[in-house]
Amino acid sequence: MSINAKAIIESIEAGYLKDKGTLPSINIGDTVKIGVRIQEGGKERIQPFEGTIIAMRNGGINETITVRRVFQGVGVERVFMINSPVVANILVIRRGKVRRAKLYYLRDRVGKATRIKQRFDRPIEGSKVKAK
């Protein structure tokens, strides 16, 4: 693919990217609440999905995050395209302190073994407490 073709593709994709000002900075290990738009009949509502980010992939228009939570004793993972219109909002609940890029090892753990240490060096957007 030529340089000119890449520039054309990037300019088309730029119209579909969400603003960086609307998205919080998210990292692996963070606990997030994602508002998912759901169509039911003729009505639309926003359903929250709260969990820990265990993986992030790609960049640009194809950027995805994998969010895991345990619901009624069963682990549920969902992959969200960050720039998709289905994702209404992303709210960071808690910052996680991890040393890996992918947290797939959490799939094999249950109960208290799935806990992730909290990170205090980076503030949560929208919080009232300022970092020093």
C-alpha positions as a Markdown table, in Angstrom:
| # | Residue | x | y | z |
|---|---|---|---|---|
| 1 | Met | 0.0 | 0.0 | 0.0 |
| 2 | Ser | 1.4 | 3.4 | -1.0 |
| 3 | Ile | 1.9 | 6.3 | 1.4 |
| 4 | Asn | -0.9 | 8.2 | -0.4 |
| 5 | Ala | -3.4 | 5.4 | 0.1 |
| 6 | Lys | -2.6 | 5.2 | 3.8 |
| 7 | Ala | -3.2 | 9.0 | 4.1 |
| 8 | Ile | -6.5 | 8.6 | 2.4 |
| 9 | Ile | -7.6 | 5.8 | 4.7 |
| 10 | Glu | -6.5 | 7.7 | 7.8 |
| 11 | Ser | -8.4 | 10.8 | 6.8 |
| 12 | Ile | -11.6 | 8.8 | 6.3 |
| 13 | Glu | -11.1 | 7.1 | 9.7 |
| 14 | Ala | -10.5 | 10.4 | 11.4 |
| 15 | Gly | -14.2 | 11.3 | 11.0 |
| 16 | Tyr | -15.2 | 8.3 | 13.0 |
| 17 | Leu | -12.8 | 8.6 | 15.9 |
| 18 | Lys | -14.1 | 9.8 | 19.2 |
| 19 | Asp | -12.5 | 12.9 | 20.7 |
| 20 | Lys | -9.7 | 12.3 | 23.2 |
| 21 | Gly | -11.3 | 14.8 | 25.5 |
| 22 | Thr | -14.4 | 12.7 | 25.9 |
| 23 | Leu | -12.5 | 9.5 | 26.6 |
| 24 | Pro | -10.7 | 9.1 | 29.9 |
| 25 | Ser | -7.1 | 7.7 | 29.9 |
| 26 | Ile | -7.6 | 3.9 | 30.5 |
| 27 | Asn | -4.9 | 1.3 | 31.3 |
| 28 | Ile | -4.7 | -2.4 | 31.9 |
| 29 | Gly | -6.0 | -3.3 | 35.4 |
| 30 | Asp | -8.4 | -0.4 | 35.7 |
| 31 | Thr | -11.9 | -1.1 | 36.9 |
| 32 | Val | -14.2 | 0.7 | 34.5 |
| 33 | Lys | -18.0 | 1.2 | 34.0 |
| 34 | Ile | -18.9 | 1.2 | 30.3 |
| 35 | Gly | -22.3 | 2.5 | 29.2 |
| 36 | Val | -23.5 | 0.3 | 26.4 |
| 37 | Arg | -26.3 | 1.5 | 24.1 |
| 38 | Ile | -29.0 | -1.2 | 23.8 |
| 39 | Gln | -32.0 | -1.1 | 21.3 |
| 40 | Glu | -35.1 | -2.7 | 22.7 |
| 41 | Gly | -38.0 | -2.3 | 20.3 |
| 42 | Gly | -38.2 | 1.4 | 19.4 |
| 43 | Lys | -36.5 | 2.5 | 22.6 |
| 44 | Glu | -32.8 | 3.0 | 23.3 |
| 45 | Arg | -31.3 | 2.7 | 26.8 |
| 46 | Ile | -27.8 | 2.7 | 28.3 |
| 47 | Gln | -26.8 | -0.4 | 30.3 |
| 48 | Pro | -23.7 | -0.3 | 32.4 |
| 49 | Phe | -21.1 | -3.0 | 32.2 |
| 50 | Glu | -18.5 | -2.8 | 35.1 |
| 51 | Gly | -15.4 | -4.9 | 35.2 |
| 52 | Thr | -11.6 | -4.9 | 35.0 |
| 53 | Ile | -9.7 | -4.3 | 31.8 |
| 54 | Ile | -7.6 | -7.4 | 31.1 |
| 55 | Ala | -6.4 | -6.6 | 27.5 |
| 56 | Met | -6.1 | -3.7 | 25.0 |
| 57 | Arg | -5.5 | -4.1 | 21.3 |
| 58 | Asn | -4.6 | -2.1 | 18.3 |
| 59 | Gly | -5.0 | 1.7 | 18.0 |
| 60 | Gly | -6.9 | 4.2 | 16.0 |
| 61 | Ile | -10.3 | 3.2 | 14.8 |
| 62 | Asn | -9.8 | -0.5 | 15.6 |
| 63 | Glu | -8.8 | 0.0 | 19.3 |
| 64 | Thr | -10.5 | -2.5 | 21.6 |
| 65 | Ile | -10.5 | -3.3 | 25.3 |
| 66 | Thr | -11.5 | -6.6 | 26.9 |
| 67 | Val | -13.4 | -6.2 | 30.1 |
| 68 | Arg | -13.9 | -9.0 | 32.6 |
| 69 | Arg | -16.3 | -9.4 | 35.5 |
| 70 | Val | -17.7 | -12.2 | 37.6 |
| 71 | Phe | -21.5 | -12.4 | 37.5 |
| 72 | Gln | -23.2 | -15.0 | 39.7 |
| 73 | Gly | -20.0 | -17.1 | 39.9 |
| 74 | Val | -19.4 | -17.1 | 36.2 |
| 75 | Gly | -16.7 | -15.1 | 34.5 |
| 76 | Val | -18.0 | -12.9 | 31.7 |
| 77 | Glu | -15.7 | -11.1 | 29.3 |
| 78 | Arg | -16.8 | -8.6 | 26.7 |
| 79 | Val | -14.7 | -6.9 | 24.0 |
| 80 | Phe | -15.6 | -3.3 | 23.3 |
| 81 | Met | -14.5 | -1.2 | 20.3 |
| 82 | Ile | -13.8 | 2.1 | 22.0 |
| 83 | Asn | -14.7 | 4.2 | 19.0 |
| 84 | Ser | -18.0 | 2.3 | 18.3 |
| 85 | Pro | -21.3 | 4.2 | 18.7 |
| 86 | Val | -22.5 | 1.3 | 20.9 |
| 87 | Val | -20.1 | 2.6 | 23.6 |
| 88 | Ala | -21.9 | 5.6 | 25.1 |
| 89 | Asn | -19.4 | 6.5 | 27.8 |
| 90 | Ile | -16.4 | 5.1 | 29.8 |
| 91 | Leu | -16.0 | 5.9 | 33.5 |
| 92 | Val | -12.9 | 4.9 | 35.4 |
| 93 | Ile | -13.9 | 3.6 | 38.9 |
| 94 | Arg | -10.5 | 2.5 | 40.2 |
| 95 | Arg | -6.9 | 2.5 | 38.9 |
| 96 | Gly | -5.1 | -0.8 | 39.0 |
| 97 | Lys | -1.4 | -1.4 | 39.6 |
| 98 | Val | -0.2 | -4.3 | 37.3 |
| 99 | Arg | 3.0 | -5.3 | 35.7 |
| 100 | Arg | 1.7 | -7.1 | 32.6 |
| 101 | Ala | 0.2 | -6.0 | 29.3 |
| 102 | Lys | -2.4 | -8.9 | 29.3 |
| 103 | Leu | -4.1 | -10.1 | 32.5 |
| 104 | Tyr | -5.3 | -13.5 | 31.1 |
| 105 | Tyr | -4.1 | -15.2 | 34.3 |
| 106 | Leu | -7.2 | -13.8 | 36.1 |
| 107 | Arg | -9.3 | -16.3 | 34.2 |
| 108 | Asp | -7.9 | -19.2 | 36.3 |
| 109 | Arg | -8.3 | -17.4 | 39.6 |
| 110 | Val | -11.4 | -17.1 | 41.8 |
| 111 | Gly | -12.3 | -15.1 | 44.9 |
| 112 | Lys | -9.8 | -12.9 | 46.6 |
| 113 | Ala | -7.0 | -14.1 | 44.3 |
| 114 | Thr | -8.4 | -11.9 | 41.5 |
| 115 | Arg | -7.8 | -8.7 | 43.4 |
| 116 | Ile | -5.5 | -6.1 | 41.9 |
| 117 | Lys | -3.7 | -3.5 | 43.9 |
| 118 | Gln | -4.9 | 0.1 | 43.6 |
| 119 | Arg | -2.8 | 2.7 | 42.0 |
| 120 | Phe | -2.7 | 6.2 | 43.6 |
| 121 | Asp | -0.1 | 8.0 | 41.5 |
| 122 | Arg | -2.5 | 8.8 | 38.6 |
| 123 | Pro | -5.8 | 10.7 | 39.3 |
| 124 | Ile | -9.2 | 9.6 | 38.1 |
| 125 | Glu | -10.8 | 12.0 | 35.6 |
| 126 | Gly | -13.8 | 13.7 | 37.1 |
| 127 | Ser | -12.8 | 13.0 | 40.7 |
| 128 | Lys | -12.8 | 15.9 | 43.2 |
| 129 | Val | -9.4 | 15.0 | 44.7 |
| 130 | Lys | -6.4 | 16.6 | 43.0 |
| 131 | Ala | -3.1 | 14.7 | 42.7 |
| 132 | Lys | 0.0 | 16.3 | 44.3 |
